[in-house]
């Protein structure tokens, strides 16, 4: 780390955002880990795990474009505040259902779908709001990398805490702690001092905004290729995380604590990568890092598929987290940094579609394949697909950013 690592913290609004989101995201990861474990323990089905991911994330695919338009048309601050309140409500309902009813997996899936709809509007607003939270435009890339550090610190701490709570006190407490964690982000948002919101001047209807956003991405080859690569990785490779409960229970012969540690190891690798990205003062070499990250992601999942004891599995899980975080964060940084500010909400909605919209479809497919051929061959297949994608996009990625990105800023 160096002095550049935390330069976005010079902005008071960003410091508030970071503090509130850090606490909230730990609760989010506690809930996510607990939901996956509850679904698996109720059904013992890889397909049902994939179905739960589908229920949580597919609404992002359906509604993200509308979420991007909402982020571009309306006050992103108010949109984010509203989605956080709705997310807290979802966590409260989930707590009550699990604690006080004879629930089935159906209720879990319905509440997961409700959360997915909320996230379709939350992510474009939250991602594009960061631009307004930093005092200097050149600090945007650093803020995005710090956001990834925040997410992955939560990915490290949240699942480990969830594993402990699941073993001793049950899933409902995980959900209640997540509900309480939203108080931190709502408080931090209420303390921010942002410029007065000026509504954009537009006479276009919703369909016109959709067409404009699609035209912008399609006629910007650089942005388009980044989104396509992310979509393919999200569909084929990132659903490997769906299989980790099965790895913990059946391959490593562990329990909820083993699963929590496995997810936390993914978070350790991701946190390390995010810290390294935050220390970079330029996006010049981000494409080359993206290529190497894709190779690392694929190679580590291949290695994980052969692990049958805890320690090597934890090591390769950490390396997979490093590769995954570098891949998704660099694509995020390049899309936000190089897209037109008027279109940023809609560009980030395509990012959400690629990252969170393709994963649930892939998770259903991966769950089905794993159910038929087993978890280890499925992981091996996913790792090999990541390596193939890295090679397929090598000619695009193995260049410095300024050599290709000019078209993204001039449209």
N, C-alpha and C positions, 0 to 999 in steps of 0.2 A: 504494500500500500504506500501511497505518497500523498502530498498535499492536494492532488487533484481528486482523490477518492471521494471526499465529502464536500466538494465545493458547492453543490446544490443546497446544502444546509445553510448557506448564507441567506437564503430566502426564508423569512419567518413562516409564510404560508406553507411552504414545502415541509418545514420542520414539523408543523402541526399535522399535516397530512400523513407524514411518515410515522409519527408517534401513534396516531389513532389507528391507522391501517395495520401497523405491526401487531397491536393487541388483538384487533378484530380477526386478522388472518390466522392467528394461532387458534382461535376458537373455530374458525372455518375448517382448518385442517383436523382439529379434534373431531368435529362432526363428520367430515368426509370419511375419515378413517373408521369411525364407529359405524357409520351407515354401511360401508362395504363389509365390515366384519359381521354385522347383524344379518345382512342379506345372505352372506355365505353360510353362516351357522344355521340359518333357518332352512336353506334350500340345498346346500352342498352342491351347488351347480355353477359351473363357469359361465354358462349361458345367462343365468340370472344376474351374475355380476356384470356381464356385458350389457344386459337389459337395463340395469340400474344406471350405468354410465350413460346409456342411450337416453334414458328418461331425464337425466340431469342436464345433459349437454346438447341434445338434438334441438331443443327450442332455440338455442343460440344460432343454429343453422337456419331455422325458419324465420326468426324475428330480428336477427342482427342487423339486416339492412335497414329495417324500420328504426331500430335502435340508433343506428348511425345517423339517420336523417333527424331523429329527435335531438341527438347531441349537436348537430349542426344548426338546427332551427331554434332551439330553446336554450335557456340558461343551464349549462352543464352542471353547475354547482347545485341547483335545485333538483335537477334530475338525479344526481348522485345521492343527495340527501334523501330523496323519496325512495330510491331503490334500497338504501341501507335500512330504512325503517321497515320496508316490506321484508327484507331478508331476516331481520330480527323477529318479525312476526312469524315467518315460516319456522324458525328455530324454536320459538315458544310452542307453536302447535305441535311440532315433532316431539318435543319434550313431553307434552301432555299426553299425546297418543301412546308413546312408548311406556310412560310411567303408569298410566291409569286405565289403559284399555287392553283388551285381548286382541292386539293388532296382528295383522298378517303382512306379508311382503307387499300386498297391493297398496296399503296405505303409505308405505315407505316410497313406493314408486310414484304415487300421485303427488306426494309432497316434494319429491325430487324433481318432478316435472314443473311444479309451481316455482321452485327455486331456479330452474333452468330458464323459464320465461323472464324472471327478474334479472338474471345475469345477462340476458340478451340486450337489455337496455342499460345495465350497469356498466359493462365493460367498455363500450365505446365512449360513454360519458366520462368514466374515470380515467381512461387512457388519454383522451384528448384534453381533459382538464389540466393535466400535468403541465402542459405548455403555458398555462396561465399562472401556475404556482411558482415558477422560477423567475427571478428578477432579470436574468440574462439569458438570451436565446441560446448562447453557446453552452449553457449548462443543461440543456434538455437531455442530451445523450447521457450525461452523468446521472441525472434524476431518474431516467428510465432504468439504468443499470442498478442504481440504489433501490429502486422499486423491486427489481428482481432479487436483490439481496434480502429485502424485507420479506418477499414471498417465500424465499427458500430458507430463511431463518425460521419462519413459521412452519414450513414443511419439515424442518429438522425437529423443532420443539413440540409442535402440535401432535404428530403421530406418537411420539414417545410418551407424552402425557396421556394421550388417549389410550395407549396400550395399558398403562398403569391403572387408569380409572376403569377401563373395561374389565380388567381382571378382578378388581377389588370392589367396585361400586356400581358397575353396570353402565349401559349405553345412555340411559336417560340423563345421567349427570353430565356426560360429554355434550349432549345437546343443550342442556341448560346453561353450561358455561359458555357455549357459543352464543346463545341469546344474550347473555350478560355482556359479552365482549363487544357487541355492537354499540353499547353505550359510549365506549371510548371514541369510536370513529365519529359518531353523531356529535359528541362534545367537541372534538377537534374541528369538525366542519363549522360548527356554530361560532367558533372563535376566530375564524379566518376573516381577513379584510381584503376583499377583492374589488377591482374596479367595477363601477356600475355597469350592469349588463346592457348592451346595445343590441336589440334584435336585428338580425340580418334583413336587408331589403330584398325580398323575393316575392314574385307573383306566381311562381311555379306551384303546381299541385304536387302531391306526394309522388305520383308516377313520374313526373318530370324530374324530381330530385333523384329518384331511383335510376332513371336513365342517364342523368348527368354523371352520377357516381360511377356507374358501370362503364360509361364512355371514357371517363378519365382514367380508370384503371386499365382498360383494354388498350388505350392509345398511349400508355406509358409502359413500354416493354420491360423496363427495369423493375418497376413495382409489380407488374404482372408475373414475371418469372419468380420473384421472391414469394408471392402469395401461392403460386402453383407448387413450388417446392415445399412450403410449409404445409399445404393441404395434403400432399402425398405422404409426408412424414407423419402427419397427424392421423391419417387414415391407416397406414400400414404398420407404423412403428410405435408411436406413443401409447397405444392401448396396451403395451406390455405391462404397464402399471396395474391394469385390471387383473392380471394373473398373479400378482404378488401375494394375496391372501392364500392362494393355492400353493404357491412356492413355500410359504411359511408353514402351512399346516401339513401338506402331504410330502413335499420334497425334503424340507428341513426337519420335519417331525416336531414342529414347535407349536406355539399357542398365540394368543393375542399379543403378548409381549414381544414375541419374535417378529410378528408382523409389524408392530409399531417400530421396532428397531430397524427393520428392513426399509420401511418408508423413510425413517429418519436418516438412514445412510444415503438414500437418494437425495435428501435435503442437504446433507453435509457436502456432497459433491457439487450440488447446485449452488450452495452458498459460496463455496470457494470460487467457482467460476464467475458468479455475479460480482464478487469483490474485485476480481482481476479486471473485469470489464469496466467497473466503476473507476479504476485507477488510470484507464486510458484517456488521454486528452484529445484524441482524434478518432474518427471513424474510418480513417484511410485504409486500414488493413482488416476491417471487419469481415469482408467477403472471404478472405483467405482463412480467417479464424472460423467462419461458418462452415467452410469445406472440411476443415480438420475436426470440427465438433461433430459433424455428421458421421465421419469415419469413426470417431471415438464412441459415439452413441451405438452404432452398429456393432463394433467390435466388442464392446462391453456386454451387450445383450447376448451375443453369441457365446461369450465366456460364461455369463450367468446361466445359460441353458445347460451347462455341464457341471454346475456346482451342486454338491449334495450335502455339504456341511456349512455351518454358519459363517465362519470367518471369510472364506473366499467369496461367498454370496454377498456378504456385507460390502466387501471391497469393490466388487464389480457393480453392485447396486449404486455405490457412491460414484463410480466412474460414469455409469449411465446417467445419473443425475447431472453430472458436470456437462456431459455432451448435450443432454436435453435442454438444460438451462441456456447454455451458450447459443444453441440453435434458435430457440424461440425468442430470446432476448435480443439477439442481433437482428433478426428479422423485424421485430418490434421497433428497435432503434432506427433502422434504416427507413422503414415505412414512415415513421413520424417525422424524422429529420428531413426527409427528401420530398415529402408530399406538400402540396399547396395547403396553406392554413385553412382556406375556405372549404377544402375537401377532406380535411383530416378526420373528422368524425366518420365519414362514409368509408374512407380508406381503412380506418381501424375496425369498422364493422366487417369488412372483408377479412381482415386479420382474425377477428373473432370467429367468423364463419370457417376459416381455414383451420384454426387451432382448436376451437371448441365445437364446431359444427361437424367436422369430419371425424373427430375422435369417437363419438358415440356410434356412428355407422361402422367404423372400424372395430370398435369394441364388441358389437354384436357379432361381426364376422369372426373376430379372434376368439371370442367366447365359444362360438359354434365349432370352430376348428379345434380348439383345445379340448372340447368335450369329446371330439371324435378321435384325435390322435395323441392327446396328452399334452401337458404343459411344457415339458422340455423341448419336444420337436417344434412346438408353436413358437417358443422364444427363439429358437435357432433360426426359424424361417424369418421372423421379424428382423433379427439382427442382419441376416444376409440381404434382406430387402433394403435396409438402410445403407449398407455398403454399396449396393447397386445404384441407389439414387445419388449417392455422393459421386460416383464415377460418371453417371449420366449428366450431372450438372457441373462437372469439373471445369469445362471450358468457360462457363459463365462465372463461376465463383473464384477461380484462380486469377483474379485481376484486382487491382486497387479500385476503390469505390469511384473516384472521379472519372475513371476511364469509361464508365457506362451510365452514370447516374444523371447526366445533364438533362436528359429528356424529362425526368420526373419533376423538375422544378419549373420548367418553362411552359407547361401545358396549362 
